Amino acid sequence: MTRGQGWTGAEPDISPYRPAWWLAGPHAQTVAGRLLRRGDVSSLRRERINTPDGDFLDLDFTPLARDGHPVVLLLHGLEGSARRGYALNTYRELESRGIGAVGLNFRSCSGEPNRLARSYHSGDTGDLAFVLEWIEHRLPRSPTAAVGFSLGGNVLLKWLGENGDVAAGRLVACAAASVPFDLAACADVLDSTRIGRFYVRRFLNTLIAKVEAKREILAGRIDIERVLASRSFREFDDAATAPLHGFRDADDYYARSSSAGFLEHIRVPTLVLHAEDDPFMPGAALPRDVLRSNPSLHPVITRNGGHVGFITGRPWAPRYWAEREAAAFLAARFAAAGGSAES
């Protein structure tokens, strides 16, 4: 199989999503998705690589992530890591199909503060591009795909759109789940309800703690007291994310980083999984027209599922639809491109 050899067959065969009866509503799915997903990380091997700007990235490798095997790069969500439950589930689903995986921990997300004042954000595609090139040199015989969840899905779709045909020459296929396509709309809807503000506070607790931990190198670059007083994504992004990453303000950051504006340029076969009741993004902001009009995109929009929820099965044996369908889609694309894992 050659790297980036795209699939051009019929619509993917996706199993229907049947929400777990015991998790009624989007918030139950969202919260349970975070609490129930568990896994063993002992089989993962971590490797640190240095970035061109003097920082570092930590990568997590599954046992099959070796040269000659198909490999999938995984991108996690906001304040997550490449060892979160959905990542571990995805690795297992891929390994069961003979596919290796490499999990990219965004800067500051591997359990250790990064070296520089800057961190990561929803539109930062530079580290993704760097790691893809690194994988190509480390695993030159391995065809490559990618999968992203939430923020990681936004980063992935934005990079695919930025690179169009070039990306199609490098990746076999991609999958993205629960993507915040419109960052401004997401920030506003979360700030509009009590439970939305509960979600935001959970994220801000760790984001602000990271700013406090790097107070010395951030002094003079941002208004730290203003960051510490942030009570919404918009306030935090205006005070920290925007000035640290070259944006005028939060609105500029949202406008330039939202993946919705890049979808029409994607040329890699890409599965997009999204729930209409995702509490992190209003349904009106879902870019349905471009998702349906771009033949490279394969949207599966479910009525229920929450944000990175998609739990089905019984209470004592929950199953995770998004990870299974993403892995099956990527495995089918690898197979259709004409290759199989080598021993």
Stockholm file with secondary structure:
# STOCKHOLM 1.0

chainA/1-343         MTRGQGWTGAEPDISPYRPAWWLAGPHAQTVAGRLLRRGDVSSLRRERINTPDGDFLDLDFTPLARDGHPVVLLLHGLEGSARRGYALNTYRELESRGIGAVGLNFRSCSGEPNRLARSYHSGDTGDLAFVLEWIEHRLPRSPTAAVGFSLGGNVLLKWLGENGDVAAGRLVACAAASVPFDLAACADVLDSTRIGRFYVRRFLNTLIAKVEAKREILAGRIDIERVLASRSFREFDDAATAPLHGFRDADDYYARSSSAGFLEHIRVPTLVLHAEDDPFMPGAALPRDVLRSNPSLHPVITRNGGHVGFITGRPWAPRYWAEREAAAFLAARFAAAGGSAES
#=GR chainA/1-343 SS CCTTCCCCSSCCCCCCCCCCTTSCSHHHHHHHHHHHCCCCCTTCEEEEEECTTSCEEEEEECTTCSTTSCEEEEECCTTCCTTSHHHHHHHHHHHTTTCEEEEEECTTCSSSCCSSSCCCCTTCCHHHHHHHHHHHHHSTTCCEEEEEETHHHHHHHHHHHHHHHHHHTTCSCEEEESCCSCHHHHHHHHTTSHHHHHHHHHHHHHHHHHHHHTHHHHBTTBCHHHHHTCCSHHHHIIIIIHHHTTCSSHHHHHHHHCGGGGGGGCCSCEEEEEETTCTTSCGGGSCHHHHHHCTTEEEEEESCCTTTTCEEEETTEEEEHHHHHHHHHHHHHHHHTTCCCCC
#=GC SS_cons         CCTTCCCCSSCCCCCCCCCCTTSCSHHHHHHHHHHHCCCCCTTCEEEEEECTTSCEEEEEECTTCSTTSCEEEEECCTTCCTTSHHHHHHHHHHHTTTCEEEEEECTTCSSSCCSSSCCCCTTCCHHHHHHHHHHHHHSTTCCEEEEEETHHHHHHHHHHHHHHHHHHTTCSCEEEESCCSCHHHHHHHHTTSHHHHHHHHHHHHHHHHHHHHTHHHHBTTBCHHHHHTCCSHHHHIIIIIHHHTTCSSHHHHHHHHCGGGGGGGCCSCEEEEEETTCTTSCGGGSCHHHHHHCTTEEEEEESCCTTTTCEEEETTEEEEHHHHHHHHHHHHHHHHTTCCCCC
//
